[in-house]
């Protein structure tokens, strides 16, 4: 039995080059985040038929088309997509190729309308038929823009100014397209990197680590490796399918009974330095504790690693400052020692 349906594909452009020329782990996480975001930004109650690499194939059984609803859906997804991309530009802490070039990713939309049938594969029901083929073929077209919304003549009357007629293996189809560049004016402002370092500097220690700066930064900032070099942490809870960035929270179980929530932070450094930090606010006697790892490349392609720890104290904490300082320094130095031992053992994130 055939039914009429809106066929809707948001497609991330620049995906292939992005994956081939960047860190594969982080590029996978970034694309996953963006696709999840598009799925969650579903104002039309579209059904998800398939995740197709860098695109989503969505549909809605409908006997008539409301173009205004479709345009609102496109705007919502476009703004969510580019707001997220801006966070990689302004709030990222990772300097790998994927995180530093995510702002180059674009998005386009292809919208078609026609009759479909459904094919059942185990427990899932998927659209099937010639119009499904057509909407996918339309992803390859001669539109001279990187970001656009394509509407076939089945969706709305063709805009003569942006009209195209294309020949595909299924025949000829007429469509028009709209630029999406005007929507960038509606993007929200993204907060800059915060630089509010706590008042009291507890200690500052520097070590030479015999590994390239970016490799060491990945070991320190990627939670996947954290339990390899931190002592006293029994469990680490974090979002495994997301790239660590400013404001990201993770939860540690320390010494088997104390749960500590930490937030990823940074602070200003010189142009040759990378700075990664974490802050927590739920410690006895301490309002806020912030630890920073400051990395700088040496002439021998090794890394000068500086660890700085700052705190703001609660009233009784000032009295306890010497003892707190001593205990924290021991803990941080033990972790630093474990980190260096891990690197010296030949560990690499590339393996």
C-alpha positions, 0 to 999 in steps of 0.5 A: 500500500502506497502512502504520500510522504515528505522525504527529508535529508540533512547532509553534512558537507565536507565530511569525506575530506574532514575524516580523511585529513583529520584525527579519526577518533575525534572526527568520528565523535564530532560527526556523531555529536552533530548527527545526534543534534540534528535528530534531537532538533526535530520540530516536525516529528519526522521519522528517522529511516536511516543514518547514512554516514554523513546524512540522515534520511528522514520522512513523514507520512503526510497527505499535504505539504506545509512548506512553512513547517519545512522551512522552520525545521530547516532553520532549527537544524541549521542554527543548532548545527552551526551553534555547535560548530561555533563551540568547536571554534571558540570553546575547544580545548583539543588542537587535533586536526578534527577539532581545529577544522570542524568549523569548515563543515557545512550542511545542506537539505534536500526535500522531496514529496511523493508516494512511498511503500514500506519494506520491513527488515526484521523489526524496522520499517523503511521507506521504499520506492522510486521517490526514495531513490530520487531524493537520494540522487538529488544529493548530487546536483549542480547547485553553486552553493555549499549550504542550501535547501533544495525543494523539488517541484513536488514540494512547492512551485519552482522559484524561477530565479533559482530553478534547475532541471537535472537529468538522472538515471530515473529521468528528468526532475525540476527543483529550486534552491534557497541559500541559507547564509542569511540564517547565520545572523540568528546564531547566538554569541558563544562565550569566550574562553573563561580566564578566572583563575582561583586566588591562591596558587598552591604549587607549580612544578615543571617536568620534561616529557619525552614525547611530542606536545600534541601527543602528550596533550591528547593523553592528558585531555582524553578521558579514555586514557585517564585511568592509565596515569591517575592514582586513587581514581577507581572509576571515571564517568564521562560521555564517551561519544563526545569530544572533551571541550570547555564546560564538559563535566566528568565524575570521578570515584576517588579512593573508592568512596568519594565522588568528585565532579570536575569541569574542563577549563583552560586559561591564557597561555603564550602563543606557543603553549597549550593549556588544559585544566580541570576544576572542581567545587565539591571538596572539603574546605575548598570553594574551587580547586583548579589544576592546569597542565601547560605544555610547550614544545622543546627544540628536540620535539619533546614537551616541557610540562608545567603543572599549576594548582590554584584554589579558593578556600572556604573560611576554615580552609584558610587555616587548613591551607598548609595541610591541604597544599601538602596533600594535593601536591603529593597527589599531583606529583604522584600522577605526574610521575605515573604520566611520565612512566606511561609515556616512557613505556612507549605508550602512544595514542596512535596504537 
